[in-house]
Amino acid sequence: MSEVSDTHDDTDRPLPLAGITVLDLGQIYQGPYAGFLLAMAGARVIKVEQTLGEPLRARGNSLPFAMLNSSKESVTLNLKSPEGHEMFLGLAQNADVVLVNFAPGVPEKLKIDADSLWKINPRLVFAHASGFGLSGPSADQTAMDITVQAHMGSMSVTGHPGELPVKAGVPFVDFLGGSHLYGGIVTALFEVQRTGRGRMVETSMAEAAYHTLSTNMLSWHQSGATQRTGNKHAALGMAPYDLYECQDGHIALIAVTNRHWRSVLSVIGREDLI
C-alpha cells in the first residue's frame, strides 16, 4: 500500500524569498522594518551602513536596532567616496532589491538611484520609501513619525475630548510605511519573474497613514469637524466600545453585533437588558 505524503509539511521547504538578495540602506524604522520582513521571509538582506553606523544604533541600549536588523548581514560603506561607491555598485549588480528611505533626491546625489542602477542590473527592484512621496507639494519635506502624525491629522483625533493634540504611543506611521514598502517589493519581485524587467517601488508614510483615518473621515464629512473620542469608537458609531474600570484593573470591551451584546449581558448577569 502506498503512503500518502502530507503536501503541507514545511519541514524541508525553503522560505518564500529564499534566493533573493536585498541591499538594505534603510535607517531608523521605516526602511529597516521592510528589510526585516524580507529577511523573515527568507531573503538574504545585507544592511549597508554609513561609516559612523546607522543612526538607530545610538538610541538607548540599541535594542530597537537589534530588533529591526536581526537576520541581516552588514557592511559599512562610504557611498560618497569613489571606492565605497564602486563597492556598492558591485553589490547592486548581483542584487534583486535595493531599498532606501532617504529624503527625496539623495539617491540621485549619491548616484545610486534607480536609473543609475538599472544600467548595470536591469532586473533590479529599487524601492524608495519617504515621508510625503517623491512628487507633490510636500515631497521636499523631510519627515519623522511624529511630524507625519501631525501632518496627516492623526494627532487631531487622538486623546480625550478637550485635550491638546496627542501623538500615538507607538510610531505606527513608520511601521505602516515599512509594511507598505515590503508589500510593494514583493509585488515587484513577482512582476520581475514574469517580465524580466526591474521596477521602481515608491511608498510614503503619509500615504500609509491615510486609510487609518477612514472612520474619522466619516464623522468629519458628517459634521465638518474632527473630534477626540478617547477610547470610544472614532465616529461614536458603536457601543459598548470603551475601556471600562474593573475591581482588578481595566477591560477593553467592544460588541460588534447584537449577538456579541447578548453575550456580554449574559457574562455580567444582566440578561434583563435584552
TORLUM-598142 format. One record per atom (N, C-alpha, C): x, y, z; residue in one letter. Coordinates in steps of 0.001 Angstrom, whole numbers, padded with zeros to 6 digits, always signed. Last residue first. Example, Ala and Ser with C-alpha at 12.3 -4.5 7.8 and 13.67 -1.06 7.14 Angstrom:
<recs>
+012850-002250+007080S;+013670-001060+007140S;+012900+000030+007870S;+013190-005690+007800A;+012300-004500+007800A;+013200-003300+007800A;
</recs>
This chain:
<recs>
-031830+042723+027755I;-032077+042311+026372I;-033481+042716+025944I;-031579+043227+030386L;-031451+044374+029491L;-031683+044015+028021L;-031604+040863+031723D;-032835+041647+031780D;-032792+042862+030850D;-029125+039796+031733E;-029983+039432+030603E;-031276+040229+030580E;-026824+040329+033299R;-027843+041349+033075R;-028674+041039+031822R;-024451+038933+033924G;-025699+038620+034611G;-026776+039667+034454G;-022219+039236+032450I;-022338+040107+033627I;-023658+039900+034365I;-022657+037335+030437V;-021478+037221+031289V;-021630+038049+032560V;-024966+038322+029197S;-025004+037021+029852S;-023852+036872+030830S;-024048+040691+028099L;-025072+040748+029145L;-025166+039439+029896L;-022288+039604+026184V;-021792+040466+027258V;-022783+040497+028414V;-024095+038265+024528S;-023074+037501+025248S;-022506+038305+026409S;-025521+040387+023478R;-026227+039422+024328R;-025237+038582+025128R;-023461+041540+021977W;-024065+042287+023078W;-024807+041348+024020W;-023027+039582+020029H;-021959+039917+020969H;-022525+040622+022197H;-025496+039772+018750R;-025113+038513+019396R;-023997+038748+020403R;-025359+042295+017653N;-026319+042050+018733N;-026004+040754+019468N;-021813+043045+017142T;-023147+042621+016711T;-024064+042463+017912T;-019654+044104+018549V;-019855+044483+017153V;-021272+044177+016691V;-018688+045353+021429A;-019719+044436+020952A;-020093+044865+019538A;-015765+045602+023328I;-016463+046023+022121I;-017469+044945+021751I;-013588+046609+025911L;-014794+045882+025523L;-015396+046478+024261L;-010947+046219+028089A;-011346+046799+026807A;-012483+045956+026257A;-010792+046777+031539I;-011102+045842+030471I;-011520+046613+029226I;-008592+047241+034354H;-009466+047744+033298H;-009691+046656+032254H;-008525+046196+037716G;-007859+046865+036611G;-008843+047435+035615G;-010162+044843+039465D;-008752+044451+039406D;-008015+045085+038231D;-012682+045957+039184Q;-012100+045882+040515Q;-010606+045583+040476Q;-012524+048120+036245C;-012981+046943+036979C;-012313+046929+038351C;-013431+050491+033802E;-012726+050195+035045E;-013369+049009+035748E;-013187+050095+030284Y;-014020+050179+031480Y;-013225+049751+032709Y;-012914+051575+027263L;-012107+050960+028304L;-012843+051177+029614L;-015257+050798+024603D;-014545+051694+025513D;-013631+050872+026402D;-018157+050270+023469Y;-016852+050351+022815Y;-016048+051327+023662Y;-021415+048831+023263P;-020288+049351+024044P;-018981+049260+023268P;-021494+050906+020339A;-021474+050800+021795A;-021989+049413+022195A;-020618+053014+017634M;-020730+051659+018157M;-020654+051688+019680M;-019965+055492+016644G;-020974+054720+015927G;-021174+053327+016463G;-018121+057464+017096L;-019189+057262+018091L;-020338+056462+017479L;-016030+057315+015446A;-017187+058051+014929A;-018378+057957+015875A;-014257+055857+017063A;-013818+057120+016472A;-014972+057961+015947A;-015452+054624+020172H;-015395+054480+018723H;-015124+055837+018086H;-013387+055622+023031K;-014646+055279+022370K;-014434+055140+020862K;-011184+056554+024234N;-011186+055131+023911N;-012481+054682+023255N;-011397+059728+022823G;-010744+058900+023828G;-010679+057453+023385G;-012319+061204+020750T;-013312+060385+021456T;-012677+059475+022492T;-012075+064255+019212R;-011348+063268+020004R;-012366+062510+020844R;-012988+065122+015862Q;-013268+065059+017293Q;-012386+064006+017948Q;-013291+067462+013139T;-012755+066248+013748T;-013069+066272+015233T;-016044+068640+011145A;-015025+068832+012178A;-014532+067476+012661A;-018202+068215+009554G;-017242+069219+009118G;-016151+069489+010125G;-020018+066205+010067S;-020104+067425+010871S;-019170+068535+010411S;-019623+064232+008099Q;-020958+064456+008654Q;-021071+065810+009335Q;-016951+064227+007529H;-017875+064517+006430H;-019287+064801+006945H;-016018+063497+010075W;-015648+064794+009505W;-016599+065168+008373W;-016985+060930+010411S;-017527+061980+011266S;-017194+063362+010720S;-015431+059734+008353L;-016892+059636+008349L;-017500+060745+009188L;-012838+060091+009127M;-013324+060876+007996M;-014841+060828+007886M;-012601+058156+011077N;-012623+059563+011481N;-013138+060454+010363N;-012464+055869+009479T;-013605+056063+010373T;-013731+057515+010795T;-010005+056364+008093S;-011262+056168+007363S;-012485+056385+008246S;-007419+056676+008896L;-008365+057713+009309L;-009743+057528+008674L;-005866+054832+007717T;-006175+054593+009126T;-007206+055589+009638T;-005328+055805+005207H;-006515+054972+005351H;-006810+054588+006800H;-002911+057329+005685Y;-004164+057945+005232Y;-005381+057088+005541Y;-000516+056114+006200A;-001350+056512+007337A;-002745+056944+006925A;+000600+055720+003693A;+000306+054553+004514A;-000650+054895+005651A;+000985+058359+002883E;+000032+057521+002160E;-000370+056307+002990E;+002962+059100+004734A;+001688+059821+004673A;+000625+058977+003989A;+005088+057414+004142M;+004422+057282+005435M;+003057+057950+005404M;+005097+056000+000837S;+005317+057108+001769S;+004568+056848+003064S;+006781+054266-001851T;+005761+054348-000804T;+006090+055539+000094T;+007611+052940-004945E;+007580+054158-004133E;+006457+054075-003113E;+009676+051047-006925V;+008611+050981-005930V;+008697+052227-005063V;+010497+050342-010187M;+010643+051338-009125M;+009430+051226-008211M;+011695+047250-011481R;+010574+048146-011184R;+010981+049113-010075R;+013087+045256-014179G;+013028+045824-012846G;+011886+046815-012702G;+011994+042486-016140R;+012315+043911-016032R;+012165+044393-014592R;+011017+039975-016480G;+012458+040146-016555G;+012907+041583-016436G;+008332+039278-016260T;+008742+040153-017366T;+010247+040271-017543T;+007967+037497-014109R;+007162+037350-015326R;+007749+038101-016517R;+009707+038279-012140Q;+009715+036876-012549Q;+008968+036675-013862Q;+008910+040913-011825V;+010213+040639-012432V;+010285+039197-012922V;+006499+040576-010444E;+006481+041087-011817E;+007792+040783-012536E;+007462+039705-007995F;+006573+038826-008762F;+006541+039259-010227F;+008793+042001-007211L;+009566+040784-007471L;+008749+039780-008278L;+006613+043697-006777A;+007527+043975-007887A;+008377+042754-008230A;+005516+042502-004484T;+004718+042603-005711T;+005613+042825-006927T;+007624+042894-002702V;+007229+041527-003051V;+006401+041517-004336V;+007605+045729-002604I;+008783+044995-003073I;+008409+043587-003521I;+005096+046322-001535G;+005446+046800-002867G;+006625+046039-003450G;+005318+045154+001007G;+004317+044679+000062G;+004626+045091-001362G;+007406+046766+002071Y;+007570+045311+001927Y;+006588+044753+000901Y;+006100+049234+002118L;+007306+049054+001309L;+007555+047574+001052L;+004057+048750+003948H;+003713+049073+002566H;+004917+048857+001644H;+005656+048373+006221S;+004806+047277+005733S;+004413+047505+004280S;+006789+050912+006500G;+007644+049758+006243G;+006870+048576+005701G;+004477+052385+007064G;+005258+052690+005870G;+006173+051539+005492G;+003832+051240+009507L;+002916+051084+008378L;+003645+051350+007064L;+006028+052175+010939F;+005912+050743+010692F;+004879+050430+009615F;+005600+054961+010948D;+006859+054396+010473D;+006683+052935+010072D;+003091+055065+012181V;+003235+055511+010796V;+004523+054954+010186V;+003437+054240+014823F;+002716+053362+013904F;+002892+053768+012445F;+005201+054455+017233P;+005423+055083+015920P;+004757+054286+014798P;+002896+054676+020013V;+003882+053920+019232V;+004041+054590+017866V;+001020+056392+021033G;+002101+055948+021909G;+003178+055143+021213G;+000206+059140+018868A;+000021+057762+019310A;+001230+057320+020124A;+000131+062513+020137K;+000587+061509+019183K;+000303+060120+019745K;-002449+064839+020647V;-001589+063811+021237V;-001141+062852+020138V;-003655+068160+021163P;-003298+067057+020262P;-002285+066115+020905P;-005294+068662+024384L;-004411+069078+023305L;-004129+067894+022382L;-008787+067894+025137E;-007352+067852+025365E;-006583+068392+024161E;-011463+067759+024522G;-010982+068938+025233G;-009491+068967+025472G;-011698+064208+024678P;-012315+065495+024326P;-011762+066641+025172P;-008472+062526+024552H;-009834+062682+025057H;-010385+064068+024712H;-006599+061154+021742G;-006758+061729+023067G;-008217+061861+023442G;-006571+062006+018330T;-006044+061144+019385T;-006122+061860+020725T;-007139+063625+016263V;-008227+062739+016693V;-007774+061782+017790V;-004894+065019+015665S;-006109+065804+015904S;-007265+064947+016392S;-002980+063184+015051M;-002916+063792+016375M;-004164+064602+016694M;-003636+062576+012392S;-003778+061557+013429S;-003811+062169+014826S;-003178+064378+010380G;-004378+064546+011187G;-004558+063523+012278G;-000868+064466+008914M;-001979+063679+008372M;-003257+063778+009193M;+000875+066007+010496H;+000502+066463+009159H;-000758+065763+008661H;+001233+064443+012801A;+000665+065786+012898A;+000121+066246+011551A;+002353+062133+011717Q;+001122+062036+012507Q;+000443+063395+012608Q;+004638+063286+010625V;+003617+062758+009716V;+002298+062574+010458V;+006004+063958+012927T;+005622+065031+012009T;+004567+064557+011015T;+006406+061457+014132I;+005570+062449+014813I;+005133+063560+013857I;+008132+060099+012250D;+006794+059610+012569D;+005901+060699+013169D;+009616+062565+010094M;+009713+061509+011094M;+008280+061161+011496M;+010814+063949+007021A;+009732+063532+007911A;+010209+062498+008917A;+011382+066698+004757T;+011831+065508+005471T;+010801+065177+006540T;+009814+067851+001878Q;+009837+067894+003337Q;+010381+066584+003895Q;+009483+067638-000805D;+010797+068074-000336D;+010903+068113+001184D;+006774+066958-001173A;+007821+065974-001456A;+009171+066354-000863A;+004497+068410-000969S;+005237+068160+000273S;+006432+067250+000069S;+003360+068602-003538P;+003727+069826-002811P;+004559+069597-001561P;+004866+066012-005687G;+003786+066699-004997G;+004285+067838-004141G;+006960+063092-005207S;+006428+064191-006016S;+005287+064836-005245S;+007607+061149-003465L;+008701+061703-004262L;+008249+062807-005192L;+006190+061222-000104G;+006220+060883-001517G;+007354+061582-002242G;+006576+061952+002527F;+005421+062512+001829F;+005420+062218+000330F;+008700+060261+003443G;+007672+060772+004340G;+006410+061164+003606G;+009517+057211+001636S;+009743+058595+002061S;+008652+059006+003039S;+011204+054520+000055A;+010180+054970+000999A;+010529+056373+001473A;+011918+052920-002800H;+012204+054183-002110H;+011009+054568-001245H;+013434+050256-004368A;+012318+050638-003501A;+012694+051856-002668A;+014053+048695-007285F;+014539+049813-006476F;+013362+050361-005686F;+014856+045639-008485V;+013738+046357-007871V;+014333+047438-006976V;+016662+044854-011455L;+016654+045309-010066L;+015334+045966-009675L;+017173+044087-013979R;+016138+043323-013273R;+015932+043822-011843R;+019359+045520-014948P;+018014+045895-015408P;+016876+045144-014729P;+022082+046598-013784N;+021218+045493-013358N;+019773+045817-013726N;+023351+048764-014795I;+024188+047598-014507I;+023356+046383-014112I;+021296+050517-015203K;+022315+050412-016257K;+023198+049184-016048K;+019887+050583-012860W;+019356+049747-013946W;+020347+049598-015093W;+021245+052491-011376L;+021472+051074-011083L;+020927+050158-012164L;+020329+054924-012443S;+021766+054622-012436S;+022014+053126-012264S;+017578+054742-012006D;+018089+054845-013376D;+019575+054496-013453D;+017475+054624-009124A;+017001+053527-009969A;+017606+053573-011364A;+020552+055890-007629D;+019125+055910-007904D;+018768+054795-008885D;+023066+056433-006852I;+022606+055063-006611I;+021093+054993-006812I;+024288+058930-006732K;+024348+058146-007973K;+024061+056669-007723K;+023884+060615-004695L;+024868+059557-004456L;+025086+058683-005690L;+021874+062148-005793K;+023138+062798-005443K;+024250+061770-005250K;+019865+060188-005999E;+020408+060798-007212E;+021760+061461-006933E;+019304+059657-003281P;+019867+058605-004147P;+020490+059163-005422P;+018295+062289-002525V;+019564+061774-002006V;+020120+060640-002869V;+015761+062849-003530G;+016919+063467-004157G;+018251+062921-003697G;+013959+062573-000482P;+013945+062645-001948P;+015166+063384-002489P;+015803+060935+002151A;+014999+062060+001676A;+015035+062081+000153A;+015816+057304+002220F;+016456+058617+002225F;+015443+059695+001859F;+015240+054642+002450N;+014243+055620+002893N;+014919+056969+003142N;+015723+051948+000124V;+016201+053134+000828V;+015004+053873+001414V;+016742+048844-001258L;+015711+049648-000593L;+016353+050780+000188L;+017166+046846-003993V;+017818+047900-003214V;+016708+048714-002581V;+017104+043456-004988V;+016386+044602-004428V;+017373+045567-003790V;+018848+041644-006035D;+017485+041660-006567D;+016740+042920-006156D;+022331+042016-006978A;+021214+042054-006030A;+019878+042006-006765A;+024559+042307-008499N;+024094+040940-008268N;+022919+040874-007299N;+024985+044998-008561Q;+024978+044291-009841Q;+024410+042882-009695Q;+025255+045805-005957A;+023973+046032-006628A;+023861+045254-007933A;+027942+045220-005435L;+026885+044501-004722L;+025561+044602-005467L;+029148+047054-007165G;+029442+045637-007294G;+028402+044774-006603G;+028213+049426-006132L;+027765+049029-007469L;+028034+047548-007708L;+029683+049429-003732F;+028224+049305-003699F;+027687+048863-005051F;+032244+049790-004701M;+031921+048555-003990M;+030413+048348-003933M;+032002+052367-005733E;+032306+051256-006642E;+031972+049915-005985E;+031575+053820-003392H;+030547+053808-004433H;+030756+052626-005373H;+033997+053437-002070G;+032760+052944-001481G;+031647+052830-002505G;+035751+054716-003884E;+035925+053306-003549E;+034635+052707-002995E;+034816+057384-003996P;+034852+056551-005213P;+034948+055060-004896P;+032539+058266-001338S;+033903+058066-001830S;+033877+057192-003076S;+029966+058204-000567K;+030435+059455-001163K;+031859+059337-001699K;+029498+055861+000735L;+028979+055973-000629L;+029412+057255-001322L;+031313+054019+002615N;+031208+055458+002409N;+030791+055677+000961N;+029931+051199+004257L;+030478+051806+003045L;+030316+053321+003095L;+029795+048217+005994T;+029917+049664+006134T;+030602+050229+004897T;+027442+045579+006155V;+028664+046116+005578V;+028639+047629+005751V;+025829+042612+007333S;+026105+044043+007444S;+027423+044401+006774S;+022860+040522+007248E;+024298+040718+007182E;+024561+042225+007182E;+020104+039874+009453K;+020706+040591+008326K;+022230+040501+008402K;+018867+038902+011700S;+018854+038053+010500S;+019371+038776+009259S;+017852+042094+012983S;+018244+040704+013167S;+018108+039957+011851S;+016992+044667+012909N;+018074+044286+011999N;+018608+042887+012258N;+015126+045293+014784L;+014776+045527+013386L;+015843+045062+012404L;+016352+044669+017238M;+015070+044064+016878M;+014797+044159+015383M;+018630+046296+017264A;+018780+044840+017239A;+017491+044160+016795A;+017436+048820+017400F;+018280+048468+016258F;+018407+046960+016136F;+016144+048697+019905P;+015357+048828+018669P;+016155+048445+017428P;+018529+048397+021579L;+017546+047319+021445L;+016677+047475+020199L;+020456+050278+022146S;+020436+049722+020788S;+019447+048579+020624S;+020000+051518+024515N;+020914+050375+024530N;+020932+049624+023202N;+019483+054682+023074G;+019410+053838+024259G;+020449+052737+024231G;+020541+054926+019834R;+019382+055130+020705R;+019393+054132+021859R;+022519+054428+018022A;+022843+055324+019131A;+021689+055519+020100A;+021497+052915+015956R;+022432+052276+016886R;+022634+053112+018145R;+020119+054591+014300L;+019356+053907+015345L;+020260+053192+016342L;+021973+055490+012339P;+021633+056341+013487P;+020899+055624+014615P;+024492+053124+011401E;+023097+053564+011258E;+022663+054344+012497E;+027903+054310+011244G;+026859+053384+011662G;+025479+053987+011492G;+029768+055893+010166L;+029509+056083+011595L;+028444+055131+012112L;+029640+055141+007475T;+030850+054843+008243T;+030661+055012+009748T;+026389+053653+006853Q;+027393+054692+006687Q;+028546+054424+007644Q;+025537+050278+005871E;+025562+051398+006812E;+026634+052410+006439E;+023475+047984+004552V;+024570+048864+004150V;+024517+050107+005027V;+022646+044730+005169K;+022441+046102+005630K;+023680+046924+005297K;+021394+042366+003167I;+022677+042954+003534I;+022434+044406+003910I;+019463+039550+003320V;+019424+041005+003444V;+020776+041499+003942V;+018103+037059+001612R;+019407+037441+002145R;+019453+038960+002147R;+014756+036108+002536A;+015713+036810+001678A;+017055+036989+002392A;+012854+034963+004228G;+013891+034124+003655G;+014912+034812+002783G;+011133+036477+005630A;+010544+035691+004540A;+011602+034893+003781A;+012800+037866+007268M;+011965+036842+007889M;+011304+035951+006841M;+013801+039664+005367A;+014684+038654+005950A;+013886+037525+006582A;+011518+041216+004930L;+012099+040464+003821L;+013014+039358+004334L;+011232+042346+007465L;+010180+041470+006950L;+010698+040621+005791L;+013613+043885+007518F;+013398+042822+008500F;+012344+041833+008008F;+013101+045736+005495G;+014200+044787+005357G;+014066+043618+006302G;+011004+047106+006732A;+010766+046403+005467A;+011854+045364+005231A;+012456+048145+008873Y;+011372+047197+009133Y;+011012+046424+007870Y;+014317+049895+007654P;+014783+048666+008283P;+013671+047660+008579P;+012449+051970+006745G;+013213+051131+005835G;+013678+049833+006466G;+011289+052850+009323Q;+010523+052534+008124Q;+011263+051580+007181Q;+013299+053344+011437Y;+012273+052305+011496Y;+011719+051892+010129Y;+016588+054086+010768I;+015593+054209+011841I;+014573+053071+011723I;+017091+053401+007273Q;+017511+053993+008535Q;+016314+054153+009467Q;+018176+051220+004580G;+017180+051865+005424G;+017760+052384+006726G;+019495+049863+002692L;+020102+051124+003107L;+019164+051901+004033L;+019889+046672+001932D;+019035+047483+002807D;+019817+048707+003273D;+019746+044691-000731L;+020640+045683-000131L;+019774+046680+000619L;+018896+041307-000984V;+018413+042669-000754V;+019536+043523-000172V;+018333+038473-002928T;+019326+039287-002225T;+018867+040738-002181T;+016662+035380-002840I;+016566+036816-003133I;+017595+037571-002298I;+016845+032858-001825G;+017500+033118-003101G;+017448+034567-003535G;+013660+032816-000337A;+014998+032225-000388A;+015587+032431-001777A;+011116+033728+000064L;+012056+034622-000618L;+013492+034099-000605L;+009734+031576+001400P;+009281+032106+000105P;+010304+032945-000652P;+012013+029019+002648L;+011136+030170+002847L;+010848+030840+001500L;+011932+025536+001650P;+012597+026842+001811P;+011577+027954+002020P;+010990+022717+003534R;+010589+023648+002484R;+011287+024989+002683R;+011173+020760+005362D;+012332+020987+004494D;+012040+021993+003387D;+008669+021150+006717T;+009914+020891+007434T;+011139+021233+006598T;+006078+021540+005929D;+007047+022588+005589D;+008422+022354+006209D;+003630+019668+004577D;+004742+019549+005516D;+005841+020520+005097D;+001580+019497+002836H;+001711+020756+003569H;+002795+020683+004637H;+001352+017010+001796T;+001877+018045+000899T;+002072+019380+001603T;+002136+014127+003191D;+001499+015388+003589D;+002106+016511+002757D;+001681+011202+001164S;+002516+012198+001834S;+001712+013442+002159S;+000458+008020+001544V;+000119+009361+001085V;+000944+010376+001868V;+001997+005053+000570E;+001762+006008+001662E;+001516+007395+001088E;+000618+002125-000920S;+001414+003353-000993S;+001027+004301+000123S;+000850-001189+000000M;+000000+000000+000000M;+000889+001243+000000M;
</recs>
